[in-house]
Amino acid sequence: LIYFRLLVEMSSSNPNTTGGPTTPSASGTSAASGEKEKEGDKLLIVRSVDLLKSKDGQNRLEHHTDAFFSDKLIVRRGQTFQMWVEFSRPFNPKSDKLQLLLKHLKVINYKMTEQQIGARTWNFAQFEQDILEACLFLLEKGQVAMTEWRDPVIVSRMVSALVNSNDDRGVLMGNWSDSFEGGTTPTAWSGSGDILRQYYKILGKPVKFGQCWVYAGVTTSVLRCLGIPTRCVTNFSSAHDTDLSLTTDIYLDEKLELIKDETSDSVWNFHVWNESWMTRQDLPAGNGGWQVVDATPQELSQGSYRCGPTPVSAVRNGQVDLKFDTPFVFAEVNSDRIYWQKKPDGSLSQVHVEKNSIGQHISTKAVGSDARVDITHLYKYPEGSEEERIAVETASRFGSKPTLYPSPTVNDVSIEIVMDGAGPRIGEDAKLSIVLKNTSSKQRTASLLYEVMVMYYTGVLKDTVKKDRIPIDLKPQETKTIPWTLQFNEYMNHLVDQGALMLTVTGRVNQTKQILATQLNFRLRTPDLILTVRQ
């Protein structure tokens, strides 16, 4: 979408077209005045120009730009538009020279956890006053030639870098701490309009503050405003792979306690990014369509904090060698969670693998309603299927740990943490269950270590709230459910904004030396607020 400033330069065939003073004749002033009037009759002067720019006018309707709040003429490149030009006299195409110059003026998110899905509305505001101007202002900061603005691949990649402020003074400054002094708390934003207008009016000073859903909302507004179809997507249990291993790595010591300092990978309760629809002529056939674009600053990509566009089809098939940033996106939705035990000599051994815990309930808003649509199948094949395992193993060959997946020890005991219903409410005791199943024909014993920690929604751990051990005795073929409770007075002074709790349970089966390990992130629900309006 482009809007124009119209400059119309007109002249007659008379060589004196400046309208400047003439040399006085012998008859004096009256003769000079008469000469000016005669000269003025020859000049072709533009009296008025009507760009037919009203929202309900011909141009805006035919170009489908009538929804924009701006009162300027907004037209689409390559499509004709109409205007009315009134001259001081009839235009003669044989004797009058005319030159027309057109110049570029300035050329619902889902949150919480996988088992506790909630919705948040967001006003994208792409048609409101000053938003188009703000988006064009942002493009100009991208230091990309205007001739490249026609390529949605280049534009979307540039926007993913410009919406965050980490290395180019982009729109939003991120803040995942407990303090938002000097700015706006990310949860207080309800739309993109105020953010983009503020950024535009203060001439590109980053707006404080944003987190992932704010970045995604602003990115949607900018790309839609520029004519690129875009939507918000939420991934639950979203992995953040920091070492390009394409796995989510968790490190345990000899006692099977979590080594917090070495666990740099994290699993976000949820992460919101964008999908934009475009062709990918720079990639093999079949990789067009939806592309992941993520403006949340997580890892550097070619020297800048940006991500995408990443073809969703390549993520699904484990084709992580295709650009851009496909390994990182693949790990977010389909990495295995691998538990490593650190030995006294510093070496690591793989002790447990969870193959189905990352990338759950990938969601977007339905077209025409506020319903949630699950699009997990677009990102990966069904968990446990042969196609899904082939995709994971194909991708892992390109990772920093390509020789993973050795044969583990005997695995005849399984462990799972179960949460009933929508989960515990804040202010109440948190009650979960630890379920163990012995599939062997022999008795199995173990000692379980559990640790519950406060966690930011990004997976960053804060404080340990409680830690203890539980002895386990399983009869042959027995399934045992162990109630687990965290009392309110134990966690009440530890909670953080947008935070959750992470329960880690580990153990070793005495008879087989099998390592048991699992984690569950859960959020303490706040009470629902129901508003009823009576007429």
N, C-alpha and C positions, 0 to 999 in steps of 0.2 A: 504494500500500500504506500502510495506516494502522494503528497500534496504539493502544490506548486505556487510560486509567486509569478504572476504574469507581468511581463514587461513588453509593451507594444511600442515599436518605433515606426513612425510613419513619415513620409516625405512626398512632396510633389516632384514633378520633373524639372521644376525651376531650380537652377543651381543655387540660389540663395534660399536655403531652407532653415537658416538659423533663427529668423525672426528678429535679427538684430537691426540696429539703426541704419537708415539709408542716407545717402548724401543729399543735402538740401538742394532744391532747384532754384532757378532765378526767380521763380514766383514766390519764394518764401515758405513760411510754415504751412500755409494752406495747401500748397502744392505737395509738400512732403507728406502731409496727412492723407491727402487723396491717394498718393502712391502707396502708402502703408495699407490703406483699405483695399486697394486693388491687389496688392501682394497678399494680404490676408485671405482674400477670396480664393487664391490659388492653393494656399497651404491646406493640407489634409490633417485636421486636428482631431484627436480622439476626445470626444466629449464624455463618454462613460463606457464602462465595461461591466457586463453582468455575467458572472461565471456560473449562474444557475446552481448555486451551492447550497440552497436550502435543503434541509433534511428530507423533505417530501418532494423535492424537485426531480427533474428528469435524470440528471447526472448521478445523484446519490442513490436513487432507486435502481437505475440500470447497473450501477457498479456495486450494488449490495453493500454500500457503506452508510446507509441511513441510520444504522444503530449507533454510530459514533456520536458522542456528545459534542464534539468540536463543531464550531460554526464555519470552519474553513472548507474549501473544496477538497474532497478526498476521493481520489480515483485510483483504479488499478492499472498497473503498467500493461501496455499492449492493447488496451481497450479505448476506443474513441470516446470523446466527451464533447459537449456542446457549450457554446458561449455566445453572447450577444455583444457586439461592439458598435457603438454609435459614433459616427464621424460628424464633422462640421459641415460636410457637403457630401453629395453622392460620390462613391468610390469608382474611379475609372481604372480598370486593370491594365489598360494600354499605356497610360501616362503616369500613373501613381505607383511608386515603389512602396512595397510593404514588407516588413520583416517581423516575424513573430518569434520571440525568444521565450523559452520555458526554462526556468532555473529551479533546481532543487533548493528548497528553503533550508532544510536541515534534515539533508537526507537522513469438593468435600474431602477432606482428609480423614483417614481412619487411624486410630491411635490405641494405646494401652499395650496388651500382650496378646499372644496368639490365642489364648483361651478366654481373653477378656477384651473383646473388640468393641470399641466405642467410636462415635463419629463426631466430627467437628466441621461446622460450616465455614466457608471462606468466600468472600466477595472478590472475584478476579478483577472487576472494574475496568476491563480493557476498553470500554466504550466511553468512559467518563472524561470530563474536562481535563486537559493537560497530560493525559496518559500517553497518547500517541507522541506528543512532543518529548516526553520523558524517555520513551523507548528509542526514539531517533537520537536523542542526546546520548543515550547509553551506547548505541551502535557507533557513534562517532568516536567514543573513547576506546573502542576496540582496536584501533590502529590496523584495521583491515581495509584494503582498497574498496571503494564503493562498487567497483565492478564485481567484487566477490559477494556482495550482498544478495545476489540472485541465487546463491547456492545455499540451500537449507542446512547442508552438512556443516559448512563453514560457519554460518550464522549461529546455529544451535550450539556448536562447540564454543564459539566466542561468548555467547550469552551465559553458558554454564560457568565460565570464568569470571564474567563481569558482575554477576548477581552477588557473588561473595567478594569481600574486600581484602582478602588475605595478601594479595600481591599486586593489585592494580587499582586500589581505591574504588572498588565496585560498590554495589548498592548497599549490602547488608554486612554488618560486623557481627560475627558469631559470638555467643557467650553460653557456655555450658556449666557455669559456676553457680554458686548460691546467691551471688550478689549482682544486681542489675542497676546499681546506682549510676546516674548520669544518662540513662536511656530508658527504653520501654521494655518491660518483661515480655519475652517471646509469646507467652500465653495470652497477653493482652491484645495482640494484633488480631483483627478479624477480617482483614482484606488487604489487597495490594495497593489500593488507591492512595492511601495516606503515605505509604512508604515511598512509592515512586514519585509522588508530588513533592514530598520533602526532599528527596534526593535531587530532583530537578531544580527546585527553587534555591537550594543552597549550593548549587553548581558542583555537584559531584562529591560532596562530603559524605562518607558512609553513614548510614542510619543505624542506630543502636536499638535493639539487638535482634538477632535471628537465631532460630534453630531449624532443624531439617524441614518441618512442614511450612515454615515461613519462607525459606529459600524456594521450596517447590511451588508455593502459591505465587510468588513473584515471578518465577521463571515461566509458569503457565501464562500469566498475564502478558509478559513481554513477547513471548513467542506467538501467542494467539494474536496479539495486536499487530505483529509483523506478518501475519498471514500463514503461520505454520500450525497445523492442527496439533494440539497438545493437551494432555490430561495428567492429573496427579495419580500416582500409584503408591500404595503402602505395602511394604514387605514386613511381615512379623518374624521375629527371631532372625534378624538380619545380621549376618556376619560381617565383621570388619577385619579383613586379612591384611596384615601389615608387612609381611615378608614375601609375598608372591608365592607362597607355598600352595595356594589354592585349597588349604585346609584351615580349620580353626583349631589352634593348638592350645592345650591346657597342660600345665606342668605340675607334677606332684613330687613331693620328696619321698624319702624312704619309708616314712610313716603314713604315706598317702595323704598328707596334708597339702593344701593348695599353696604353691609358690607364687605369691602375688606379684613379686617384682619381675619375674621372668615371663609372666603371661601377658604379652603385649597385644595379642589378638583379643577381640571382644565380640560379644553378641548383643546387639541393640534390641531392646524390647520391640521396637518398631522403627522403621526408617521410611521416610517419604521421599520419592524422587519423581521424575517426569518421564513420560513417553511422548515422543513426537513422531508424526507419520510423514515419511518421505521416501523417495527412491534412493538407492545407494549404488550409483553407477561406478563408484570407486571400488566396489566389492564384487565377488562372484554373484551370479544370478541367484535369486531366492533369498537375499538378505535385505530387501527393501521392506517397507511397512513400518511397524512400530520400532522406535529406537529409544533406548534409555538415555536420558540427559539428566545429570545430577549436579546441581550447583552447590550442594553442601560441601564445604572444604574438608576432605578426609585425607587424600593422598595426592602427591604431585603427579601430574601427567604432562610430559614434555615441558617440564619446568614451571607449570602453573597449576594452581588448585582448580581442577575441572575434571569432568568425567563425561565421556560420550562425544557424539552419539554412538551407542553400542547396539548392534542389531539383536533384537530379542531372539530371533531364530538361531543365531550363532550361539547365544547363551544356552539355549535348549539342547543343542547338539554337541556342546563342549568344544566348539571351534574357537578356542581362546587365542588363536594366532591372528584373528581378524581384528581390524581396528574399529573403534578406539576403545581402549580400557576394558576389553572383554574379560580378561582374567579376573579383574577386581569385581565386576558385576557377577560373574559366574560364582565366585566365592561367596558373595552376599546371599545367593539364593540356593546353592546346591553343594556347598562344601561339606565334607565330613568333619565332625567334631572328634578330634583325636587326643587321647589322654597319654601323656608321656611321664615316665618315672625317671627321675634323675638319680644316678648311682653315685657312690662315694667318689669315684674317679672322675666325675663330671659327665660321663657318657649318658645317653638317653636311650631308653627302650620303650617301644610302643606297647601299652598295656591294655588299651580299650579303645573301641571305635563306635561312635554313634552316627549312623548313616542317615537318619531321618529327622534330625532335630532342627536343621537350618532351612530357612525359607518356607514359611507356613502362611497359608491364607493370603496370598498376594492379591490385593484388592484395588478396585477403582469404582468410581460412581457410575451407576447405570445411566444410559442416555434417556433423558426425559423424565427421570425420577431420582429420588434420593436413595434408592436401594443400593446395596453393596453387591458388586459383581466379582466373583472369584476368578482370577485369570492365572492361577498358578500353573495350569496346563500349558500356557503359552511360554513359560520359562523353563519347565522341565517335564520330563515324562513321569508317569506315576512312580512314587517312591517304591523301590525294591524291584521294579521291572528290569528286564534285561537291557532295554534301551537306556534307562536311567543310569545303570551301572556302566554301560559302555561310554556314555557321555562323561561321567565322572572320571573314568580311567583314561579316556582320551585327553581330557583337560589336564589331569595330573601329570602327564608326560611333559607338559610345558612349564610345570611349577618348579619351585626351588628345591623340592624334595621329591624327585621323580621315582624313587625306589621305595615308596611307602607300600603298605598293605602286605606285610609278611604274615605267615600263618600264625594265628594266635594260639594260646593254650586252649585246653578243653573249656568250652563255654556251655555249661549245662545249668547255670543259675542266671536268671535275668532279674533286673531291678528297674523299678519305675516309680516316679513320684506322681501321685494322682491328686487332683484338686476337684472338689465337688462343685457343680453348678458354675456360677459366675465368680466364685471365689470369695474370700473374706472381705468384710467391710472395715474401713478405718475406725478405730475406737473399740473394736472387738478383738477377741483372740483369733489368731490365724490358725485354722485347723486343716491339715493336709494328711495324706496317707502315703506310706512307703510300702510298695507291693513287691514281694520277692517270690519267684517261682523256681522250684527245683524240678527240672525235667529228667533227672537221672533216676536210676533205681536204687541209689544209695543215699545215705544221710550226708547232709552238707552243713558245716558250721562256719561262721564268720563273725568278725567284729566290724560293725559299721561305724564310720566316723561321719558325723554331719556337722556342717557349718553354715549358718545363715548370715548373710551380709547385706548391708544396704548398698543399693546399686543405682546409679544414674541411668536414665533410659538408654543412654549410649553404651551401656555395658561396663562402664568404668566403676570399679568397686570403691567403696568408702570405708565403712566401719564394720567390724564383726560384732554382731548382736548376740550370738549364742553359739556355743560349740560343745559337743559331747559325743559319747560313744554308746552304741547299742549292741549287745550280744545277740547273735542270731543262731537258731537251731532249726534246720529244715529237715523234715522227714522225706523219704522218697516220694517223688511226684506231688509234693505239697506246695500249695500257694498260700502265702502268709501275708496278711495286711497288718501293718504296724501303724497305729495312730500317732501323728506328730502334731504338737501344739506349740505355738509361740504366743505367749501371753502379751496383752496390750501394754502392760507396764514394762515389758522387756524391750519393746521397740519404739515406744511413744516418743522418746527423745532423740531418735536417730534418723527420722524420715527427712527426705529432701524433696524439693519441687520436681514434679514429673518423674519421681523416682519409683523404685520398686525394691523388692527383696529377692535375693538369689539364694536358693537352698542347694548346697552341694553335698552329695552323699557318696562316700567311697568306702571300699572294704576289700578284703582278700579272702577267698574261700580257702580254708585251711587244708582241705584234702587235695585240691587240684592246683592251688596257687593262682586260680583265676582272679583277675582284678575286676571288681565291681565299681562302676562309676556312672553317675548321672547328675544332671542339674535341672532345676526348674526356676524360671523367673516368674514372679507373680506380683501383681499390683494390689494394694489395698484400696478397694473401691470407695469412692466418696458417694454420699447419698444422692439420688436423683432429685432434681428440682423440677417440679411440674407446675407450669403456669396455665391457668384457665382464665380466658377472657369471656366475660358475659356481656351480651348486648343490652 
